[in-house]
């Protein structure tokens, strides 16, 4: 089994978690190391976006 088939993915269109690349890339989030982690894909993405936005804001203030 390829490494990508051992990973877990979240399908945004159905809300289902699956192991391996079974869904199209357009609605698939991942890879994640566990089904539990994949089930929280939306929360993880939200937290990462918030951190990136904070970093962007900090970069905009650099040197002021």
Residue pairs with C-beta under 8 A, 6 or more apart in sequence:
4 20
4 21
4 31
5 19
5 20
5 21
6 19
6 20
7 19
7 20
7 30
7 31
7 32
7 33
8 17
8 18
8 19
8 30
8 31
8 32
8 33
8 34
8 35
8 37
8 38
9 17
9 18
9 19
9 20
9 21
9 22
9 23
9 28
9 29
9 30
9 31
9 32
9 38
10 16
10 17
10 28
10 29
10 30
10 32
10 38
10 39
10 41
10 42
11 17
11 18
11 23
11 27
11 28
11 29
12 27
12 28
12 29
12 41
12 42
13 23
13 27
14 23
14 27
17 35
17 38
17 39
19 35
21 28
29 38
29 41
29 42
29 45
30 38
30 41
32 38
32 41
37 44
